[in-house]
Amino acid sequence: MAKTSVLVAAILGSAMTFIDGSAVNVALPVIQRELGADAAQMQWVVEGYSLFLSALILLGGSLGDLYGRKRLFLIGIVVFALSSLGCVLAPNVSVLIAARCIQGIGAACAMPESLALISATFTGDQRGRAIGTWSGFASMTGAIGPVIGGWLAQHASWRWVFLINIPIAIAVIAISRRGYPESRDEEMPHRLDVPGAALATLGLGAFTFGLIRAQGGRPGAVGIAAIAVGIALLVAFVAVERRSSAPMMPLDLFRSRTFAAANWYTLFLYAALGGSLYFLPYLLVDVQRYTPTAAGASMLPFVLTMFVASRWSGGLTHRIGAKIPLIVGALIAALGFAAFALPGLGGSYWTTYFPAALLLGIGGALFVAPLTTTVFDAVPNAKSGVASGVNNAVARTAGLLAVAAFGIVLAGVFNGGFDLRIAHRHLSAETARIAHDDRARLYAGTVPPDVPARDRTDVAAAVREGYLAGFRAVMVASAGVCVVAALIALVAIPGQPRRTLRRS
């Protein structure tokens, strides 16, 4: 009974974060219109959550080992649920961003403990089956999350995307209260890397803030200072981790050339995935006129292809090693992003974005399992848990930084062509002023409400064309980043399976 309770609680707790993470992105265009937010504010709706999750997830794992995995898991669930309620009730975008930051803290507590509880409760073959079951449900929730988010945003309200977390949290708490015992690492030293966590959070936050400020083309003194401070704090983070007796990110892991290469590969690959796909819902809903539900379903070929082919990919890696699948997977992903850059305005989904999503899914199926295998094989078994946690943190940090960095690309291309587009449309002086002063809201993909009615059609057409051009540039940049990842695998990832290397 206890084992079943652990598995069900871990699946439901993870489902909250997986569904929320994927469903919110699809609802962003609707949230942006209803709350009247600009592009930078909407990025912080995602970036605030990602910042605290990526910076604190390793500390969350250590806290659970020290003070009790069940305790920290439930604390994370409660924090996530209460902050979800804050998102539901948010009267403006500033409150929504604050609630999303707190959600990230809750997720950083709950996510690492879901797998840690399974690992501590199950042994041998049962552990493998339990983790497989957890992974299967994680894939399912990742697939249905965007569809649920799009449907709720279209037919009810975007607030329901956050509201569905509340009953799930209540179920997790009810199952966990007496369903299974506490577990902790009794041999863990009573030291936590609080300075490292603080420096990582502040450094990533300042650097991301500076990048988002730079999207207007003029970061100003504040933006430049934020980038400089962010870099300085991240350098200090590395120095602290090097000297810490209990670092949350053990730098000695990176002495392994393969582990370092796998994490550089992760950084580039997941920057392309997490960064560029943030902009896809805006393109589909605001530019291509998809319904939110259809936009949410657009990436199902990507998720389902990875889910169906991942087992085959794992077997392929066992036979031929990770190098070739990592190279080929990254290159196919590059083709997928290039395919996203091809469609113009209009056209059937099946001939425009479906082939791109399918190519991306094939690429993902080839690189996800081999990448995990490479990370585990690069370190001793005793350090496999922390190695996996570091790689997970790198992947989330990649997405955090890439959303801001690709935003600079999109804004630059949008601004470069927008003035020419509206110059030929003979707009009123009032509209020209709005187009100049409210550019941040325009390259979020929508027309500001104060644009006069006689000019709205022309401005909307210019916005659609400008956003499409910027999106294409982001997809081309993503394809280039994937090629860099393929080159890293070509140069630095071993070419033989681990069992062969051991015999040599």
HELIX and SHEET records of a PDB file:
HELIX    1   1 ALA A    2  LEU A   35  1                                  34    
HELIX    2   2 ALA A   39  TYR A   67  1                                  29    
HELIX    3   3 ARG A   69  LEU A   89  1                                  21    
HELIX    4   4 VAL A   93  THR A  121  1                                  29    
HELIX    5   5 GLY A  124  HIS A  155  1                                  32    
HELIX    6   6 ARG A  159  LEU A  163  1                                   5    
HELIX    7   7 ASN A  165  GLY A  179  1                                  15    
HELIX    8   8 VAL A  194  ARG A  213  1                                  20    
HELIX    9   9 ALA A  214  GLY A  216  5                                   3    
HELIX   10  10 GLY A  220  ARG A  243  1                                  24    
HELIX   11  11 LEU A  251  ARG A  255  5                                   5    
HELIX   12  12 ARG A  257  SER A  276  1                                  20    
HELIX   13  13 LEU A  280  TYR A  282  1                                   3    
HELIX   14  14 LEU A  283  VAL A  287  3                                   5    
HELIX   15  15 PRO A  292  ALA A  297  1                                   6    
HELIX   16  16 LEU A  300  ILE A  320  1                                  21    
HELIX   17  17 LYS A  323  PHE A  340  1                                  18    
HELIX   18  18 TYR A  349  ASP A  377  1                                  29    
HELIX   19  19 ASN A  381  LYS A  383  5                                   3    
HELIX   20  20 SER A  384  ALA A  423  1                                  40    
HELIX   21  21 ALA A  429  ASP A  437  1                                   9    
HELIX   22  22 ARG A  439  LEU A  442  1                                   4    
HELIX   23  23 ALA A  453  ALA A  492  1                                  40    
HELIX   24  24 ARG A  498  ARG A  503  1                                   6    
END                                                                             
